[in-house]
Amino acid sequence: MAIVIVGTLDTKGEEVAFAREVIEDHRADTHIVDAGVLGEPDFDPDTPADEVAAAGGTTLERHREERDRGKAIEAMGEGAAAVVTDLYEGGSLDGVLGLGGSGNTSIATAAMRALPVGVPKMMVSTMASGDTEPYVGISDVTMMYSVGDIEGLNQITRTVISNAALGLVGMATNDVDAAADDRPTVGISMFGVTTPCVKTAREYLEEQGYETVVFHATGSGGRAMEHLVAEGVIDGVLDVTTTELADELVGGILSAGPDRLSAAAEAGIPQVVSVGALDLVNFGPEKTVPEEFRDRPLHVHNPHVTVVRTNADESAELGATVAEKLNAATGPTALALPTAGLSMLGVDGEPLHDPDADEALFDALRTSIDGDVDLVEMDTHVNDGEFALAMAQKLDEYMSDDELEPAV
């Protein structure tokens, strides 16, 4: 078993050496990748910094002459990603550990994000108590807050680094192959306000012999699902909850970007798509909702998330967007419309109920969708059990007809 440690040995050599000692004391090999730029390493690494720089398309000399920290960190991150990818593909990497402040956190996590989901990744960082999205992205990077700065060894840093190192050794000893599933895999999108629909559909699909992976439609969840579809990990998609498109259009905080709802169409895999939670846009705490939206119906979902209603114009534009994406599909595709409500909050009697806005969405979809897309309309809300089963059964029909082999 080989653990790769990515560190800047010109500034964090003592700490990296300590992590190496902890790991090797537990009968694992280590491979040290030096990402330091300005100074000489405290000890000789297995992959020196000049090789990392070269893998990133540059040289140490150039960075030392330019002294542009931002550019150097970006280039060394690209180089570290190339190095660890080569080690992984060569069978010489079972896990990655990173230690550092903002600089090496950027470098080491860039390397980690280049590796497949399931490869153990642990980052001990001074940045782990704040916004970690830039470092984690849609990968399975584990962030551990260092508590004290990683500057010398003391009772705090020794404990934290030891825990991280041993945690990574534990992860790396897990037999991933033993947990592998040979069933075809279905990706499902879910939000709290579409949970009953997803639960019913998921249970049905699992009874039919599928493995299901549910993605929380929080922006990163949608991006993760799109990525895994593109990587060939997912065989079919039950896209119940396309709400991230509303955040992208209106300016909410949970957008998955403009490519949401594109991967399955491009990959040609079966997909059944609905309009779950397109009746809302997400913002932060209520006081952060922009003034321009304060005259709309809103709902405080929790202390950190406030949702506001999409209006008729936005709904019509969302309908055109969904239709355009589905019309581009190269595989079997269905659009499922629950005409009595798009979420728990959008049904009659709830704060986001707006039949006119819903109808604007439905009209745009009906008039824009191509004949190659199967249209399923039901006079139910999205969380009705009959609607959930209709979606799941349609996807099962597509996937059974395709006689799919499970994704690798």
MOQUI-V608192 format. One record per backbone hydrogen bond with DSSP energy under -1.0 kcal/mol. CO is the residue of the C=O (numbers start at 1). NH is the residue of the N-H. If there is no record, write none. Layout:
BEGIN
CO:NH  CO:NH
END
This chain:
BEGIN
1:29  2:94  3:31  4:97  5:33  6:99  7:35  8:11  8:12  9:42  12:16  13:17  14:18  15:19  16:20  17:21  18:22  19:23  20:24  21:25  23:26  23:28  24:27  29:3  31:5  32:46  32:47  33:7  47:34  48:52  49:53  50:54  51:55  52:56  53:58  54:57  59:63  60:64  61:65  62:66  63:67  68:72  69:73  70:74  71:75  72:76  73:77  74:78  75:79  76:80  77:81  78:82  79:83  80:84  81:85  82:86  83:87  84:88  85:89  86:90  87:92  88:91  95:4  96:122  97:6  98:124  100:126  101:105  102:106  103:107  104:108  105:109  106:110  107:111  108:112  109:113  112:115  116:119  120:96  121:142  122:98  123:144  124:100  125:146  127:130  132:135  132:136  133:137  136:139  142:123  144:125  146:148  149:151  154:158  156:160  157:161  158:162  159:163  160:164  161:165  162:166  163:167  164:168  165:169  166:170  167:171  168:172  169:173  171:174  174:176  176:179  177:180  184:211  185:235  185:236  186:213  187:238  188:215  190:217  191:194  192:195  193:344  194:198  195:199  196:200  197:201  198:202  199:203  200:204  201:205  202:206  203:207  204:208  205:210  206:209  211:186  213:188  215:190  216:218  218:220  219:223  220:224  221:225  222:226  223:227  224:228  225:229  226:230  227:231  228:233  229:232  236:187  237:272  238:189  238:240  239:274  240:276  242:245  243:246  243:247  244:248  245:249  246:250  247:251  247:252  257:260  259:262  262:266  263:267  264:268  264:269  265:330  270:237  271:334  272:239  273:336  275:278  277:280  281:308  282:253  283:306  285:288  286:289  290:293  291:294  293:296  297:309  299:301  299:307  302:305  305:301  305:302  306:283  307:299  308:281  311:315  312:316  313:317  314:318  315:319  316:320  317:321  318:322  319:323  320:324  321:325  322:326  323:327  326:329  332:271  333:374  334:273  335:376  337:378  338:341  341:382  342:277  345:352  347:350  350:353  354:358  355:359  356:360  357:361  358:362  359:363  360:364  361:365  362:366  363:367  364:368  365:369  370:373  374:335  376:337  378:339  378:380  380:340  381:384  384:388  385:389  386:390  387:391  388:392  389:393  390:394  391:395  392:396  393:397  394:398  395:399  396:400  397:401  398:402  399:404
END
